[in-house]
Amino acid sequence: MGAPLIHTRDLVKVYRVGDNQIRALAGVSVDIARGEFIAVMGPSGSGKSTFMNLLGCLDRPTSGEYVLGDRRVSELAGDELAEVRNRNIGFVFQNFNLLARTAALENVELPLVYAGVAAGERRNRALQMLAKVGLAERAGHQPAQLSGGQQQRVAIARALVTRPLLILADEPTGALDSRTSLEIMGLLQELNRGGMTVVLVTHEPDVARFAGRHLRFRDGRVVEDQVNARPDDALAALRAEAVAA
């Protein structure tokens, strides 16, 4: 096996609140291979969101090492971090974070605008990603004209349009009903089968079942690192539950 896509060693993150120090991460060492689907779990305050922020280059560790691909991210300055974030990482959030009065196509194009991609290529790539998530016919619709599940699909298309190394999904089904959650998790699982690396933060065991590996955090540390031998069973199980309901 080659070098991991994500390599962290002894990651520590300390926040200062007044005169107090809060140790959100207390020495996290994790390797994630290309093409893995990881679920990050743990109670509130366990460090899972801080870990996600560091992986997403939204923050820097107080100490420790983080390597993404061939970049030693933990040593980069602010502008360099932003470049890595914009080019290599796609984000999917609980509340979609779409521009309200902007068509789906333009929402998907937005990361390419920041990256300086020409208008024609932006449009073509955005249309391709909308087709990939099954929404080509909704390209001209604004978020208010779309269901919650369709809005999350637009957000996933936006995350994919830069051709990232990694998708980070933070509670992507938290604002959705159970049937729509099933569709979104099935889509993420399908993208993972196509080779995309996915790291998902969730507090829902049913959602975590879609991932091939589970990391459980407590008190700023990884206390469990477990392989899920049958992630494909999650889709069938949730479909059965949805039918029963």
C-alpha positions in Angstrom: 0.0 0.0 0.0 1.2 3.5 -0.8 1.3 6.6 1.3 -2.0 7.5 3.0 -4.1 10.4 1.7 -4.4 11.7 5.2 -1.6 11.3 7.8 -1.8 12.9 11.3 0.6 12.5 14.1 0.0 13.8 17.7 -2.4 16.5 16.6 -3.1 18.8 19.5 -5.5 21.8 19.5 -5.8 24.1 22.4 -8.2 27.0 22.5 -7.8 29.9 24.9 -11.0 31.3 26.5 -10.1 34.2 28.7 -7.5 32.9 31.2 -8.5 29.3 30.5 -7.1 26.7 28.1 -9.4 24.1 26.5 -7.6 21.1 25.0 -10.0 20.1 22.2 -7.6 17.5 20.7 -5.0 15.7 22.9 -2.7 13.9 20.5 -4.6 12.4 17.5 -2.7 10.0 15.2 -4.7 8.7 12.2 -3.9 7.5 8.7 -6.7 7.4 6.1 -6.0 5.7 2.7 -7.3 7.0 -0.6 -10.7 5.7 -1.3 -11.7 5.1 2.3 -15.2 6.1 3.7 -14.7 7.1 7.3 -17.4 8.0 9.9 -16.2 10.2 12.8 -18.3 9.9 15.9 -18.4 10.9 19.5 -20.5 13.0 22.0 -20.6 16.8 22.0 -17.2 18.1 23.1 -15.3 15.0 22.1 -13.1 16.7 19.6 -14.7 15.3 16.4 -15.6 18.7 15.0 -12.2 20.2 15.8 -10.6 17.2 14.0 -12.8 17.9 11.0 -11.9 21.6 11.0 -8.2 20.7 11.0 -8.6 18.1 8.2 -10.5 20.8 6.2 -7.8 23.4 6.6 -10.3 25.6 8.4 -7.9 25.8 11.4 -4.3 25.0 12.3 -3.2 22.6 15.0 -1.4 23.9 18.1 1.1 21.2 17.6 1.5 17.9 15.7 1.7 17.0 12.0 -1.0 16.8 9.3 -0.1 15.7 5.7 -2.7 15.8 3.0 -1.5 14.0 -0.2 2.0 15.3 -0.5 1.5 18.6 1.3 2.6 19.1 5.0 -0.5 21.1 5.7 0.3 21.7 9.4 3.2 23.9 8.4 1.3 26.1 5.8 0.5 29.8 6.3 -3.0 31.2 5.9 -3.0 31.8 2.1 -1.4 28.4 1.4 -4.0 26.8 3.6 -6.8 28.5 1.7 -5.3 27.2 -1.6 -5.2 23.6 -0.4 -8.8 24.0 1.0 -10.2 25.4 -2.2 -8.4 23.0 -4.6 -8.3 19.7 -2.7 -11.3 19.6 -0.3 -15.0 19.5 -1.0 -17.4 20.4 1.9 -20.9 19.2 2.5 -22.7 20.8 5.5 -25.9 20.0 7.5 -27.7 23.2 6.3 -26.5 23.1 2.7 -25.0 26.6 2.7 -26.4 27.5 -0.7 -26.9 31.0 -2.0 -30.6 31.6 -1.6 -31.4 33.7 -4.8 -29.0 31.9 -7.0 -29.7 29.0 -9.4 -28.4 25.5 -8.7 -26.0 25.8 -11.6 -24.4 29.0 -10.3 -24.2 27.6 -6.8 -22.2 24.7 -8.1 -20.0 26.9 -10.2 -19.1 29.1 -7.2 -15.9 27.3 -6.1 -14.6 27.5 -9.7 -15.2 31.3 -9.8 -12.9 31.5 -6.8 -10.4 29.3 -8.5 -10.3 31.6 -11.6 -11.8 29.0 -14.0 -13.1 30.4 -17.3 -16.9 30.8 -17.6 -17.4 28.1 -20.3 -15.5 25.5 -18.4 -17.2 26.4 -15.2 -20.6 25.9 -16.7 -19.7 22.6 -18.3 -18.2 21.1 -15.1 -21.1 22.3 -13.0 -23.6 20.7 -15.4 -21.6 17.5 -15.3 -21.7 17.4 -11.5 -25.4 18.2 -11.4 -26.0 15.3 -13.8 -23.9 13.1 -11.6 -26.1 13.8 -8.6 -29.3 13.4 -10.7 -30.3 17.0 -10.9 -29.4 18.1 -14.5 -33.0 19.1 -15.1 -33.0 21.4 -12.0 -30.0 23.5 -13.0 -32.1 26.7 -13.2 -34.0 26.2 -10.0 -33.2 28.3 -6.9 -32.9 26.6 -3.5 -36.4 27.6 -2.4 -37.7 25.7 -5.4 -35.9 22.5 -4.3 -36.6 19.9 -1.6 -34.1 19.5 1.2 -32.7 16.4 -0.4 -32.3 18.2 -3.7 -30.6 21.1 -2.0 -28.1 18.7 -0.4 -27.5 17.1 -3.8 -26.7 20.5 -5.2 -24.3 21.0 -2.2 -22.6 17.6 -3.0 -22.3 18.6 -6.7 -20.6 21.9 -5.5 -18.2 19.9 -3.4 -17.3 17.7 -6.3 -16.9 20.4 -9.0 -13.3 21.2 -8.1 -12.3 17.5 -8.5 -11.1 17.3 -4.9 -9.0 14.7 -3.2 -11.4 14.5 -0.3 -15.0 15.1 0.6 -15.7 16.3 4.2 -19.4 15.9 5.2 -20.5 17.4 8.5 -23.8 15.9 9.6 -25.1 15.9 6.0 -28.4 14.3 6.9 -29.1 16.3 10.1 -31.7 18.5 8.4 -33.3 15.7 6.4 -36.1 13.2 7.0 -35.2 9.5 7.1 -36.2 8.7 3.5 -34.2 11.6 2.1 -31.3 10.8 4.4 -31.2 7.3 2.8 -30.9 8.9 -0.6 -28.0 11.2 0.4 -26.1 8.4 2.2 -26.6 6.1 -0.8 -25.2 8.8 -3.0 -22.1 9.3 -0.8 -21.6 5.6 -0.7 -21.8 5.5 -4.6 -19.2 8.3 -4.9 -17.0 6.4 -2.5 -17.3 3.2 -4.6 -16.1 5.4 -7.5 -12.9 6.1 -5.7 -13.7 9.3 -3.7 -12.4 9.6 -0.2 -15.2 10.6 2.2 -14.9 11.6 5.9 -18.2 12.0 7.6 -19.0 13.5 11.0 -22.2 12.1 12.5 -23.8 11.3 15.8 -26.2 8.8 14.2 -25.2 5.1 14.2 -27.5 4.4 11.3 -25.7 6.9 9.2 -22.3 5.7 10.3 -23.2 2.2 9.1 -22.6 3.4 5.5 -18.9 4.0 6.2 -16.3 1.3 6.0 -14.4 2.5 9.1 -15.5 4.2 12.3 -13.4 6.6 14.4 -14.9 7.3 17.8 -13.6 10.4 19.8 -13.8 11.1 23.5 -12.0 13.8 25.4 -10.0 14.9 22.4 -8.6 11.4 21.6 -9.5 8.5 19.3 -10.8 5.8 21.6 -12.0 3.4 18.9 -10.9 2.7 15.4 -13.1 0.0 13.9 -13.6 -1.5 10.5 -17.2 -2.1 9.3 -17.0 -5.2 7.3 -20.4 -4.8 5.7 -21.1 -1.2 4.8 -23.2 -2.2 1.8 -25.8 -3.7 4.2 -26.6 -0.2 5.5 -28.6 0.8 2.4 -30.7 -2.4 2.5 -31.3 -2.0 6.3 -32.5 1.6 6.1 -34.7 0.9 3.1 -36.4 -1.9 5.1 -36.9 0.5 8.1 -38.3 3.2 5.8 -40.8 0.8 4.3 -41.8 -0.4 7.7 -42.4 3.1 8.9 
